[in-house]
């Protein structure tokens, strides 16, 4: 077995194919020389993927990222990255090359990335394919907040329930911003939009790579937590609520603060998506009745 592993490392070090492995926190754990060369990573570096993308965006190197607001692009991309078992896409580099990239994610959240140079292939159709990829991305993204939308999140709920039928844990959390109508009525819809964006941004910063967070309508958001038991889910959501309490999202009203409530339901093998959602929503209702700014489990 050791000999096979050594041969794999030798082959990976001497191929033009890009090979990298990220852990569940999206930190690079292994990358061959081809991958490090394309993304300008030093031999002893193990950067987090967001930090790597941010650095290369600022230096105009590595992947071409077409956006005027990097943080919004990052939030939107992370809302989908690592949420499904496998995906493939094209990406172009600042040096003019094009790569076909695949991402395979294990149940523990570790990700294998493999990319091949396709610069010489099907060049005439790249613009069409890139437009298609952008349209797919838009169809899964909430326009206001940049996180995943209802369609994408509910598909991840279905994935989690399929895993639950195989004996795996999983929890769904429903978030609702407290007194949001009052915020809109008192401060205006522009302030309400700022609060929604702030909430999405701050919660998303605390979401694990293999979880999925998105807006499902109005001031309601869902967090899908596969391979997570109820106690861990409650502890994680409580930390998120604490983050929100300390937020001051309105520059013109520096003393303004807001809170949110959350309800959590654990998967059972017989669940449908609607039943799991209903139980989490009932728990949210209990959190609201007991005073808001808290989490309750079904």
Phi and psi restraints in degrees (value plus and minus 20) as a CYANA .aco file:
   2 UNK   PHI     -81.3   -41.3
   2 UNK   PSI     -58.7   -18.7
   3 UNK   PHI     -84.9   -44.9
   3 UNK   PSI     -60.4   -20.4
   4 UNK   PHI     -83.5   -43.5
   4 UNK   PSI     -62.9   -22.9
   5 UNK   PHI     -82.3   -42.3
   5 UNK   PSI     -62.5   -22.5
   6 UNK   PHI     -83.4   -43.4
   6 UNK   PSI     -58.8   -18.8
   7 UNK   PHI     -85.6   -45.6
   7 UNK   PSI     -59.6   -19.6
   8 UNK   PHI     -82.7   -42.7
   8 UNK   PSI     -63.5   -23.5
   9 UNK   PHI     -82.9   -42.9
   9 UNK   PSI     -60.1   -20.1
  10 UNK   PHI     -83.9   -43.9
  10 UNK   PSI     -65.6   -25.6
  11 UNK   PHI     -83.5   -43.5
  11 UNK   PSI     -62.8   -22.8
  12 UNK   PHI     -85.0   -45.0
  12 UNK   PSI     -52.2   -12.2
  13 UNK   PHI     -95.1   -55.1
  13 UNK   PSI     -39.5     0.5
  14 UNK   PHI    -137.7   -97.7
  14 UNK   PSI       6.5    46.5
  15 UNK   PHI    -136.2   -96.2
  15 UNK   PSI     132.2   172.2
  16 UNK   PHI    -100.6   -60.6
  16 UNK   PSI     -30.0    10.0
  17 UNK   PHI     -90.9   -50.9
  17 UNK   PSI     115.8   155.8
  18 UNK   PHI    -102.0   -62.0
  18 UNK   PSI     108.9   148.9
  19 UNK   PHI    -153.2  -113.2
  19 UNK   PSI     110.1   150.1
  20 UNK   PHI    -169.7  -129.7
  20 UNK   PSI     134.3   174.3
  21 UNK   PHI    -149.2  -109.2
  21 UNK   PSI     107.8   147.8
  22 UNK   PHI    -132.6   -92.6
  22 UNK   PSI     124.7   164.7
  23 UNK   PHI    -104.4   -64.4
  23 UNK   PSI    -195.9  -155.9
  24 UNK   PHI     -88.9   -48.9
  24 UNK   PSI     -35.7     4.3
  25 UNK   PHI    -113.1   -73.1
  25 UNK   PSI     -13.8    26.2
  26 UNK   PHI      46.6    86.6
  26 UNK   PSI      11.5    51.5
  27 UNK   PHI    -118.4   -78.4
  27 UNK   PSI     115.0   155.0
  28 UNK   PHI     -85.1   -45.1
  28 UNK   PSI     104.5   144.5
  29 UNK   PHI    -128.7   -88.7
  29 UNK   PSI     -45.4    -5.4
  30 UNK   PHI    -173.3  -133.3
  30 UNK   PSI     120.1   160.1
  31 UNK   PHI    -171.1  -131.1
  31 UNK   PSI     113.3   153.3
  32 UNK   PHI     -95.8   -55.8
  32 UNK   PSI     152.6   192.6
  33 UNK   PHI     -83.6   -43.6
  33 UNK   PSI     -52.2   -12.2
  34 UNK   PHI     -85.0   -45.0
  34 UNK   PSI     -63.7   -23.7
  35 UNK   PHI     -84.7   -44.7
  35 UNK   PSI     -65.3   -25.3
  36 UNK   PHI     -83.8   -43.8
  36 UNK   PSI     -55.8   -15.8
  37 UNK   PHI     -86.3   -46.3
  37 UNK   PSI     -64.6   -24.6
  38 UNK   PHI     -86.1   -46.1
  38 UNK   PSI     -56.7   -16.7
  39 UNK   PHI    -125.6   -85.6
  39 UNK   PSI      -8.9    31.1
  40 UNK   PHI      36.6    76.6
  40 UNK   PSI      33.9    73.9
  41 UNK   PHI    -131.2   -91.2
  41 UNK   PSI     106.8   146.8
  42 UNK   PHI     -86.4   -46.4
  42 UNK   PSI     135.2   175.2
  43 UNK   PHI     -75.7   -35.7
  43 UNK   PSI     -53.5   -13.5
  44 UNK   PHI    -119.8   -79.8
  44 UNK   PSI     -12.6    27.4
  45 UNK   PHI    -103.0   -63.0
  45 UNK   PSI     122.3   162.3
  46 UNK   PHI    -154.2  -114.2
  46 UNK   PSI      47.5    87.5
  47 UNK   PHI     -94.8   -54.8
  47 UNK   PSI     136.0   176.0
  48 UNK   PHI     -89.1   -49.1
  48 UNK   PSI     124.6   164.6
  49 UNK   PHI     -77.9   -37.9
  49 UNK   PSI     -64.3   -24.3
  50 UNK   PHI     -81.1   -41.1
  50 UNK   PSI     -58.8   -18.8
  51 UNK   PHI     -86.1   -46.1
  51 UNK   PSI     -59.2   -19.2
  52 UNK   PHI     -83.9   -43.9
  52 UNK   PSI     -66.1   -26.1
  53 UNK   PHI     -83.8   -43.8
  53 UNK   PSI     -60.1   -20.1
  54 UNK   PHI     -83.4   -43.4
  54 UNK   PSI     -65.1   -25.1
  55 UNK   PHI     -83.4   -43.4
  55 UNK   PSI     -67.3   -27.3
  56 UNK   PHI     -86.9   -46.9
  56 UNK   PSI     -54.0   -14.0
  57 UNK   PHI     -82.6   -42.6
  57 UNK   PSI     -64.3   -24.3
  58 UNK   PHI     -86.1   -46.1
  58 UNK   PSI     -53.3   -13.3
  59 UNK   PHI    -113.8   -73.8
  59 UNK   PSI     -20.9    19.1
  60 UNK   PHI      33.7    73.7
  60 UNK   PSI      35.9    75.9
  61 UNK   PHI    -161.4  -121.4
  61 UNK   PSI     145.9   185.9
  62 UNK   PHI      51.3    91.3
  62 UNK   PSI    -158.4  -118.4
  63 UNK   PHI     -87.3   -47.3
  63 UNK   PSI     117.5   157.5
  64 UNK   PHI     -96.8   -56.8
  64 UNK   PSI     101.2   141.2
  65 UNK   PHI    -134.0   -94.0
  65 UNK   PSI      91.2   131.2
  66 UNK   PHI    -111.2   -71.2
  66 UNK   PSI      69.7   109.7
  67 UNK   PHI    -179.8  -139.8
  67 UNK   PSI     133.3   173.3
  68 UNK   PHI    -116.8   -76.8
  68 UNK   PSI     -28.6    11.4
  69 UNK   PHI    -152.8  -112.8
  69 UNK   PSI      77.8   117.8
  70 UNK   PHI     -81.9   -41.9
  70 UNK   PSI     -62.0   -22.0
  71 UNK   PHI     -83.4   -43.4
  71 UNK   PSI     -57.1   -17.1
  72 UNK   PHI     -86.1   -46.1
  72 UNK   PSI     -62.0   -22.0
  73 UNK   PHI     -81.0   -41.0
  73 UNK   PSI     -63.4   -23.4
  74 UNK   PHI     -82.9   -42.9
  74 UNK   PSI     -65.2   -25.2
  75 UNK   PHI     -81.2   -41.2
  75 UNK   PSI     -63.3   -23.3
  76 UNK   PHI     -85.4   -45.4
  76 UNK   PSI     -63.4   -23.4
  77 UNK   PHI     -88.0   -48.0
  77 UNK   PSI     -62.7   -22.7
  78 UNK   PHI     -86.3   -46.3
  78 UNK   PSI     -43.0    -3.0
  79 UNK   PHI     -84.6   -44.6
  79 UNK   PSI     -40.3    -0.3
  80 UNK   PHI    -134.9   -94.9
  80 UNK   PSI     -43.7    -3.7
  81 UNK   PHI     -84.9   -44.9
  81 UNK   PSI     104.5   144.5
  82 UNK   PHI      56.4    96.4
  82 UNK   PSI      -8.4    31.6
  83 UNK   PHI    -110.2   -70.2
  83 UNK   PSI     -36.6     3.4
  84 UNK   PHI    -144.6  -104.6
  84 UNK   PSI     142.0   182.0
  85 UNK   PHI     -84.7   -44.7
  85 UNK   PSI     -52.1   -12.1
  86 UNK   PHI    -174.2  -134.2
  86 UNK   PSI     118.4   158.4
  87 UNK   PHI    -169.3  -129.3
  87 UNK   PSI     136.3   176.3
  88 UNK   PHI    -156.9  -116.9
  88 UNK   PSI     124.5   164.5
  89 UNK   PHI    -181.2  -141.2
  89 UNK   PSI     144.6   184.6
  90 UNK   PHI    -116.3   -76.3
  90 UNK   PSI     128.4   168.4
  91 UNK   PHI    -163.7  -123.7
  91 UNK   PSI     125.0   165.0
  92 UNK   PHI    -133.4   -93.4
  92 UNK   PSI     133.7   173.7
  93 UNK   PHI    -129.2   -89.2
  93 UNK   PSI     139.8   179.8
  94 UNK   PHI     -82.6   -42.6
  94 UNK   PSI     -44.3    -4.3
  95 UNK   PHI    -104.3   -64.3
  95 UNK   PSI     -16.5    23.5
  96 UNK   PHI      79.9   119.9
  96 UNK   PSI     -30.5     9.5
  97 UNK   PHI    -100.3   -60.3
  97 UNK   PSI     136.1   176.1
  98 UNK   PHI    -141.1  -101.1
  98 UNK   PSI     122.4   162.4
  99 UNK   PHI    -149.8  -109.8
  99 UNK   PSI     125.7   165.7
 100 UNK   PHI    -117.4   -77.4
 100 UNK   PSI      94.2   134.2
 101 UNK   PHI    -128.8   -88.8
 101 UNK   PSI     115.6   155.6
 102 UNK   PHI    -142.3  -102.3
 102 UNK   PSI     125.5   165.5
 103 UNK   PHI    -147.7  -107.7
 103 UNK   PSI     100.3   140.3
 104 UNK   PHI    -136.1   -96.1
 104 UNK   PSI     104.5   144.5
 105 UNK   PHI    -133.0   -93.0
 105 UNK   PSI     110.4   150.4
 106 UNK   PHI    -104.5   -64.5
 106 UNK   PSI     147.4   187.4
 107 UNK   PHI     -81.7   -41.7
 107 UNK   PSI     -48.0    -8.0
 108 UNK   PHI    -103.0   -63.0
 108 UNK   PSI     -17.1    22.9
 109 UNK   PHI      73.5   113.5
 109 UNK   PSI     -28.0    12.0
 110 UNK   PHI     -91.9   -51.9
 110 UNK   PSI     124.1   164.1
 111 UNK   PHI    -146.0  -106.0
 111 UNK   PSI     112.6   152.6
 112 UNK   PHI    -122.3   -82.3
 112 UNK   PSI     103.2   143.2
 113 UNK   PHI    -132.1   -92.1
 113 UNK   PSI     108.3   148.3
 114 UNK   PHI    -151.3  -111.3
 114 UNK   PSI     113.4   153.4
 115 UNK   PHI    -157.1  -117.1
 115 UNK   PSI     119.8   159.8
 116 UNK   PHI    -142.5  -102.5
 116 UNK   PSI     123.7   163.7
 117 UNK   PHI     -93.9   -53.9
 117 UNK   PSI     100.6   140.6
 118 UNK   PHI    -141.7  -101.7
 118 UNK   PSI       7.1    47.1
 119 UNK   PHI     -75.7   -35.7
 119 UNK   PSI     -57.2   -17.2
 120 UNK   PHI    -105.8   -65.8
 120 UNK   PSI     -23.4    16.6
 121 UNK   PHI    -123.2   -83.2
 121 UNK   PSI     114.7   154.7
 122 UNK   PHI      26.9    66.9
 122 UNK   PSI      23.5    63.5
 123 UNK   PHI     -81.0   -41.0
 123 UNK   PSI     -52.1   -12.1
 124 UNK   PHI     -86.3   -46.3
 124 UNK   PSI     -41.5    -1.5
 125 UNK   PHI    -121.9   -81.9
 125 UNK   PSI     -13.0    27.0
 126 UNK   PHI     -84.3   -44.3
 126 UNK   PSI     -62.7   -22.7
 127 UNK   PHI     -81.8   -41.8
 127 UNK   PSI     -62.1   -22.1
 128 UNK   PHI     -83.0   -43.0
 128 UNK   PSI     -64.4   -24.4
 129 UNK   PHI     -87.6   -47.6
 129 UNK   PSI     -57.3   -17.3
 130 UNK   PHI     -86.9   -46.9
 130 UNK   PSI     -60.6   -20.6
 131 UNK   PHI     -82.4   -42.4
 131 UNK   PSI     -58.5   -18.5
 132 UNK   PHI     -82.9   -42.9
 132 UNK   PSI     -66.0   -26.0
 133 UNK   PHI     -81.8   -41.8
 133 UNK   PSI     -59.1   -19.1
 134 UNK   PHI     -85.9   -45.9
 134 UNK   PSI     -57.9   -17.9
 135 UNK   PHI     -86.7   -46.7
 135 UNK   PSI     -59.6   -19.6
 136 UNK   PHI     -83.5   -43.5
 136 UNK   PSI     -64.1   -24.1
 137 UNK   PHI     -79.1   -39.1
 137 UNK   PSI     -65.2   -25.2
 138 UNK   PHI     -83.5   -43.5
 138 UNK   PSI     -54.4   -14.4
 139 UNK   PHI     -89.9   -49.9
 139 UNK   PSI     -36.1     3.9
 140 UNK   PHI    -129.9   -89.9
 140 UNK   PSI     -11.6    28.4
 141 UNK   PHI    -139.8   -99.8
 141 UNK   PSI     115.5   155.5
 142 UNK   PHI     -94.5   -54.5
 142 UNK   PSI     103.5   143.5
 143 UNK   PHI     -84.1   -44.1
 143 UNK   PSI     -59.1   -19.1
 144 UNK   PHI     -93.3   -53.3
 144 UNK   PSI     -66.4   -26.4
 145 UNK   PHI    -119.5   -79.5
 145 UNK   PSI     -39.5     0.5
 146 UNK   PHI      63.6   103.6
 146 UNK   PSI     -24.8    15.2
 147 UNK   PHI    -107.8   -67.8
 147 UNK   PSI    -199.3  -159.3
 148 UNK   PHI     -82.9   -42.9
 148 UNK   PSI     132.8   172.8
 149 UNK   PHI    -118.9   -78.9
 149 UNK   PSI    -198.7  -158.7
 150 UNK   PHI     -77.4   -37.4
 150 UNK   PSI     -62.5   -22.5
 151 UNK   PHI     -78.8   -38.8
 151 UNK   PSI     -67.3   -27.3
 152 UNK   PHI     -89.7   -49.7
 152 UNK   PSI     -63.5   -23.5
 153 UNK   PHI     -83.8   -43.8
 153 UNK   PSI     -63.2   -23.2
 154 UNK   PHI     -87.1   -47.1
 154 UNK   PSI     -50.6   -10.6
 155 UNK   PHI     -85.0   -45.0
 155 UNK   PSI     -55.5   -15.5
 156 UNK   PHI     -92.3   -52.3
 156 UNK   PSI     -50.6   -10.6
 157 UNK   PHI     -81.0   -41.0
 157 UNK   PSI     -64.8   -24.8
 158 UNK   PHI     -80.5   -40.5
 158 UNK   PSI     -61.3   -21.3
 159 UNK   PHI     -81.4   -41.4
 159 UNK   PSI     -63.5   -23.5
 160 UNK   PHI     -84.4   -44.4
 160 UNK   PSI     -59.5   -19.5
 161 UNK   PHI     -87.4   -47.4
 161 UNK   PSI     -55.7   -15.7
 162 UNK   PHI     -83.0   -43.0
 162 UNK   PSI     -59.0   -19.0
 163 UNK   PHI     -88.5   -48.5
 163 UNK   PSI     -55.6   -15.6
 164 UNK   PHI     -82.9   -42.9
 164 UNK   PSI     -53.8   -13.8
 165 UNK   PHI     -89.7   -49.7
 165 UNK   PSI     -35.0     5.0
 166 UNK   PHI    -117.7   -77.7
 166 UNK   PSI     -10.1    29.9
 167 UNK   PHI      77.2   117.2
 167 UNK   PSI     -11.2    28.8
 168 UNK   PHI    -111.3   -71.3
 168 UNK   PSI     130.3   170.3
 169 UNK   PHI     -93.5   -53.5
 169 UNK   PSI     145.4   185.4
 170 UNK   PHI     158.8   198.8
 170 UNK   PSI     126.5   166.5
 171 UNK   PHI    -156.6  -116.6
 171 UNK   PSI     130.7   170.7
 172 UNK   PHI    -140.0  -100.0
 172 UNK   PSI     111.2   151.2
 173 UNK   PHI    -134.7   -94.7
 173 UNK   PSI     116.3   156.3
 174 UNK   PHI    -131.1   -91.1
 174 UNK   PSI     104.9   144.9
 175 UNK   PHI    -127.3   -87.3
 175 UNK   PSI     123.8   163.8
 176 UNK   PHI    -161.7  -121.7
 176 UNK   PSI     107.4   147.4
 177 UNK   PHI     -90.6   -50.6
 177 UNK   PSI     108.1   148.1
 178 UNK   PHI     -89.6   -49.6
 178 UNK   PSI     116.5   156.5
 179 UNK   PHI      33.3    73.3
 179 UNK   PSI      18.6    58.6
 180 UNK   PHI     -86.6   -46.6
 180 UNK   PSI     -56.9   -16.9
 181 UNK   PHI     -80.1   -40.1
 181 UNK   PSI     -58.2   -18.2
 182 UNK   PHI     -84.8   -44.8
 182 UNK   PSI     -57.6   -17.6
 183 UNK   PHI     -82.5   -42.5
 183 UNK   PSI     -66.4   -26.4
 184 UNK   PHI     -81.6   -41.6
 184 UNK   PSI     -65.7   -25.7
 185 UNK   PHI     -87.6   -47.6
 185 UNK   PSI     -58.1   -18.1
 186 UNK   PHI    -103.7   -63.7
 186 UNK   PSI     -58.4   -18.4
 187 UNK   PHI    -132.6   -92.6
 187 UNK   PSI     -30.7     9.3
 188 UNK   PHI      79.6   119.6
 188 UNK   PSI     141.2   181.2
 189 UNK   PHI     -89.7   -49.7
 189 UNK   PSI     -47.5    -7.5
 190 UNK   PHI     -82.9   -42.9
 190 UNK   PSI     -63.6   -23.6
 191 UNK   PHI     -84.0   -44.0
 191 UNK   PSI     -59.7   -19.7
 192 UNK   PHI     -80.4   -40.4
 192 UNK   PSI     -60.9   -20.9
 193 UNK   PHI     -84.4   -44.4
 193 UNK   PSI     -59.9   -19.9
 194 UNK   PHI     -82.9   -42.9
 194 UNK   PSI     -58.7   -18.7
 195 UNK   PHI     -85.2   -45.2
 195 UNK   PSI     -63.9   -23.9
 196 UNK   PHI     -80.8   -40.8
 196 UNK   PSI     -63.8   -23.8
 197 UNK   PHI     -85.9   -45.9
 197 UNK   PSI     -61.4   -21.4
 198 UNK   PHI     -82.7   -42.7
 198 UNK   PSI     -64.7   -24.7
 199 UNK   PHI     -80.6   -40.6
 199 UNK   PSI     -68.7   -28.7
 200 UNK   PHI     -80.0   -40.0
 200 UNK   PSI     -62.8   -22.8
 201 UNK   PHI     -84.5   -44.5
 201 UNK   PSI     -66.9   -26.9
 202 UNK   PHI     -92.1   -52.1
 202 UNK   PSI     -59.6   -19.6
 203 UNK   PHI     -86.8   -46.8
 203 UNK   PSI     -63.2   -23.2
 204 UNK   PHI     -80.3   -40.3
 204 UNK   PSI     -53.6   -13.6
 205 UNK   PHI     -83.5   -43.5
 205 UNK   PSI     -40.0     0.0
 206 UNK   PHI    -129.6   -89.6
 206 UNK   PSI      -7.1    32.9
 207 UNK   PHI    -112.2   -72.2
 207 UNK   PSI     113.3   153.3
 208 UNK   PHI     -88.6   -48.6
 208 UNK   PSI     138.1   178.1
 209 UNK   PHI     -82.0   -42.0
 209 UNK   PSI     -55.5   -15.5
 210 UNK   PHI    -111.8   -71.8
 210 UNK   PSI     -18.8    21.2
 211 UNK   PHI    -108.0   -68.0
 211 UNK   PSI     147.3   187.3
 212 UNK   PHI    -153.9  -113.9
 212 UNK   PSI     104.8   144.8
 213 UNK   PHI    -141.2  -101.2
 213 UNK   PSI     115.5   155.5
 214 UNK   PHI    -181.6  -141.6
 214 UNK   PSI     147.1   187.1
 215 UNK   PHI    -115.4   -75.4
 215 UNK   PSI     111.6   151.6
 216 UNK   PHI    -131.0   -91.0
 216 UNK   PSI     -21.7    18.3
 217 UNK   PHI     127.4   167.4
 217 UNK   PSI     118.7   158.7
 218 UNK   PHI      35.3    75.3
 218 UNK   PSI    -147.2  -107.2
 219 UNK   PHI    -121.4   -81.4
 219 UNK   PSI       0.4    40.4
 220 UNK   PHI    -125.2   -85.2
 220 UNK   PSI     114.6   154.6
 221 UNK   PHI    -151.0  -111.0
 221 UNK   PSI     133.9   173.9
 222 UNK   PHI    -140.2  -100.2
 222 UNK   PSI     126.8   166.8
 223 UNK   PHI    -146.7  -106.7
 223 UNK   PSI      96.6   136.6
 224 UNK   PHI    -115.4   -75.4
 224 UNK   PSI     103.1   143.1
 225 UNK   PHI    -143.2  -103.2
 225 UNK   PSI      62.1   102.1
 226 UNK   PHI     -87.5   -47.5
 226 UNK   PSI     136.3   176.3
 227 UNK   PHI      34.1    74.1
 227 UNK   PSI      19.0    59.0
 228 UNK   PHI    -154.7  -114.7
 228 UNK   PSI     110.0   150.0
 229 UNK   PHI    -105.0   -65.0
 229 UNK   PSI     147.0   187.0
 230 UNK   PHI     -79.6   -39.6
 230 UNK   PSI     -61.4   -21.4
 231 UNK   PHI     -83.3   -43.3
 231 UNK   PSI     -64.7   -24.7
 232 UNK   PHI     -85.8   -45.8
 232 UNK   PSI     -58.6   -18.6
 233 UNK   PHI     -83.5   -43.5
 233 UNK   PSI     -64.5   -24.5
 234 UNK   PHI     -82.4   -42.4
 234 UNK   PSI     -65.0   -25.0
 235 UNK   PHI     -81.4   -41.4
 235 UNK   PSI     -61.3   -21.3
 236 UNK   PHI     -87.3   -47.3
 236 UNK   PSI     -63.4   -23.4
 237 UNK   PHI     -87.9   -47.9
 237 UNK   PSI     -56.7   -16.7
 238 UNK   PHI     -80.6   -40.6
 238 UNK   PSI     -58.9   -18.9
 239 UNK   PHI     -83.7   -43.7
 239 UNK   PSI     -58.1   -18.1
 240 UNK   PHI     -85.5   -45.5
 240 UNK   PSI     -60.8   -20.8
 241 UNK   PHI     -83.5   -43.5
 241 UNK   PSI     -55.0   -15.0
 242 UNK   PHI     -83.9   -43.9
 242 UNK   PSI     -60.9   -20.9
 243 UNK   PHI     -78.5   -38.5
 243 UNK   PSI     -62.8   -22.8
 244 UNK   PHI     -85.6   -45.6
 244 UNK   PSI     -58.6   -18.6
 245 UNK   PHI     -77.2   -37.2
 245 UNK   PSI     -52.5   -12.5
 246 UNK   PHI    -112.7   -72.7
 246 UNK   PSI     -18.7    21.3
 247 UNK   PHI     -98.8   -58.8
 247 UNK   PSI     123.4   163.4
 248 UNK   PHI    -150.3  -110.3
 248 UNK   PSI      64.3   104.3
 249 UNK   PHI    -103.7   -63.7
 249 UNK   PSI     -28.7    11.3
 250 UNK   PHI    -129.9   -89.9
 250 UNK   PSI      86.0   126.0
 251 UNK   PHI     -77.6   -37.6
 251 UNK   PSI     -54.9   -14.9
 252 UNK   PHI    -100.1   -60.1
 252 UNK   PSI     -30.9     9.1
 253 UNK   PHI    -151.8  -111.8
 253 UNK   PSI      54.8    94.8
 254 UNK   PHI     -83.2   -43.2
 254 UNK   PSI     -38.3     1.7
 255 UNK   PHI    -111.0   -71.0
 255 UNK   PSI     -26.1    13.9
 256 UNK   PHI     -90.4   -50.4
 256 UNK   PSI     114.6   154.6
 257 UNK   PHI    -158.3  -118.3
 257 UNK   PSI     147.0   187.0
 258 UNK   PHI    -168.5  -128.5
 258 UNK   PSI     149.1   189.1
 259 UNK   PHI    -154.9  -114.9
 259 UNK   PSI     154.4   194.4
 260 UNK   PHI    -164.0  -124.0
 260 UNK   PSI     142.4   182.4
 261 UNK   PHI    -138.9   -98.9
 261 UNK   PSI     138.4   178.4
 262 UNK   PHI    -164.8  -124.8
 262 UNK   PSI     126.5   166.5
 263 UNK   PHI    -144.6  -104.6
 263 UNK   PSI     121.6   161.6
 264 UNK   PHI    -145.7  -105.7
 264 UNK   PSI     118.4   158.4
 265 UNK   PHI    -151.4  -111.4
 265 UNK   PSI     117.4   157.4
 266 UNK   PHI    -111.0   -71.0
 266 UNK   PSI     124.3   164.3
 267 UNK   PHI     -87.6   -47.6
 267 UNK   PSI     123.9   163.9
 268 UNK   PHI    -145.0  -105.0
 268 UNK   PSI     132.1   172.1
 269 UNK   PHI     -76.5   -36.5
 269 UNK   PSI     -48.2    -8.2
 270 UNK   PHI    -106.5   -66.5
 270 UNK   PSI     -21.0    19.0
 271 UNK   PHI     -84.9   -44.9
 271 UNK   PSI     124.4   164.4
 272 UNK   PHI    -121.3   -81.3
 272 UNK   PSI     147.4   187.4
 273 UNK   PHI     -81.1   -41.1
 273 UNK   PSI     -60.9   -20.9
 274 UNK   PHI     -87.4   -47.4
 274 UNK   PSI     -56.3   -16.3
 275 UNK   PHI     -89.1   -49.1
 275 UNK   PSI     -63.3   -23.3
 276 UNK   PHI     -82.3   -42.3
 276 UNK   PSI     -64.6   -24.6
 277 UNK   PHI     -81.3   -41.3
 277 UNK   PSI     -61.1   -21.1
 278 UNK   PHI     -82.4   -42.4
 278 UNK   PSI     -63.2   -23.2
 279 UNK   PHI     -86.9   -46.9
 279 UNK   PSI     -60.2   -20.2
 280 UNK   PHI     -85.2   -45.2
 280 UNK   PSI     -57.2   -17.2
 281 UNK   PHI     -87.8   -47.8
 281 UNK   PSI     -57.4   -17.4
 282 UNK   PHI     -83.3   -43.3
 282 UNK   PSI     -59.9   -19.9
 283 UNK   PHI     -85.0   -45.0
 283 UNK   PSI     -57.8   -17.8
 284 UNK   PHI     -82.0   -42.0
 284 UNK   PSI     -62.5   -22.5
 285 UNK   PHI     -81.1   -41.1
 285 UNK   PSI     -59.1   -19.1
 286 UNK   PHI     -84.9   -44.9
 286 UNK   PSI     -57.9   -17.9
 287 UNK   PHI     -84.2   -44.2
 287 UNK   PSI     -59.6   -19.6
 288 UNK   PHI     -85.3   -45.3
 288 UNK   PSI     -64.6   -24.6
 289 UNK   PHI     -85.7   -45.7
 289 UNK   PSI     -50.7   -10.7
 290 UNK   PHI    -107.6   -67.6
 290 UNK   PSI     -11.2    28.8
 291 UNK   PHI     105.6   145.6
 291 UNK   PSI     -21.7    18.3
 292 UNK   PHI      47.5    87.5
 292 UNK   PSI     154.9   194.9
 293 UNK   PHI      35.3    75.3
 293 UNK   PSI      25.9    65.9
 294 UNK   PHI    -179.6  -139.6
 294 UNK   PSI     150.2   190.2
 295 UNK   PHI    -137.9   -97.9
 295 UNK   PSI     121.7   161.7
 296 UNK   PHI    -150.0  -110.0
 296 UNK   PSI     125.0   165.0
 297 UNK   PHI    -125.9   -85.9
 297 UNK   PSI     121.3   161.3
